[in-house]
Amino acid sequence: MNPGNHKSAIEEKRALLTRVRVVVEHYEQHSTSGARIMRGVRYDLAVRATDVNGDACLFPACGCARADCAARPSCPPPALPRWIGRAGR
């Protein structure tokens, strides 16, 4: 296996996870039942992000611009209160 291809595949997965999070946040903000419906999608995003980045990954609840925990020390703190508040709507 070419290590370059593996790295590229991981970057593609991270980019896809980030795009899905944008869609989830849009539906949470602009749909009356969006937060309730998107709860399962957020869970799926979290599972997929930990598959890519490891168990310490907080995506999509973190403030990271990308689904990438490589720069963990500079990762903003999680926006859990904001996310939990949306989920309860």
N, C-alpha and C positions, 0 to 999 in steps of 0.2 A: 504494500500500500504506500502510495506517495504521501509523505507527511504534509506537503503543500495542499493536496486535495482535501485531506482531513481538516486542516485549518480553515480552508475555504468553506467546507460544508458546515463547520461550526459557526462561522461568521454569517452564513446564509440563514441558519436556524435562529441566531440572535436577531438578525434583521427582521425575520418573519415574526418572531415573538414581540418585537417592539411595535411592528405595524398592527398586530392584533390588539395590543394594549391600547393603542390610539383609538381603534374602533370601539373597544369596550368602554373606554372613558367617554367617548362621544355618546353612546347609547345610555350610559349611566346618567349623563347630564341632561340629555334632551328627550328622554322617553319616560313616560309616567311609570312604567314598570321595569325600566332598564336596569336598575341596580339589582333587583330581585332576579331577573333573568340572567344577568351577567355574572352572578356569583359563581355559578358552575364553570363559566368560561375562565374567570380569574383563577379558580382552583386548577383548572387544566393548564393554564399558563404557568402557574407556580410549579407544577409537577414537571412540565417540560423544561423550564429554566433550571431546575435543580438537576435534571438529567444532563444538561449541557454544562452547567457551571459548578455543580456540587451542592451538597446539603446546606451550606451556609448562605446560599443565594436567597435574597428576599424579593426578587422580581415576581410579580408586578407591583408589590406593595411599597417598594423602595422608590426613591426619587431619582434613580439612575436613568440617564437619557437612553441608554441601550441595555439590552439584556446581557450584560457582561460584567461579571464580578472580578475581573482580573485586576482592576484598580481598586480593590476593596478599601484601602485606607482613605481614599478620597471619595468613597461612596457616600452620598448624602444620607442622613438618617431616614429610616422608613417613615412614610406618611400614613402610618397605620390608623391614627384617629380619623383622618380624612376618609380613608378607605372604609373603615368600619362604619363610620357615619353614613356613607353612601349605601352600604350593604343593608342597613336597617330600614331604609326607606320603603 
